[in-house]
Amino acid sequence: MWPTIPDGALLIVDSSKTEVDDGRIYHFNVMDKVLVKRARWSMDGKLHLTSDNQAAGYPPEVFTADRVHELSVGGRVMFTGHAPMPVR
């Protein structure tokens, strides 16, 4: 999720926030994977889980009604923190 969330950042997730709002970042469990992704709703009702790191080329994962059983929302990311970067 770089540059929004740097590698190794501490995340605080509110597990009571499981209703997915467009444009927010969430912790998701998808089958056997744990993901931190930005949620985007399309006009046709599909949920797109996207990475902010466009340069890395991560493709969005798209969930339609027939795939909803594969997805659970762990909660919304409310805070990110990381150690100060060293001076170079």
Secondary structure, 3 states (H helix, E strand, C coil): CCCCCCCCCEEEEECCCCCCCCCCEEEEEECCEEEEEEEEECCCCCEEEECCCHHHCCCCEEECHHHHHHEEEEEEEEEEECCCCCCC
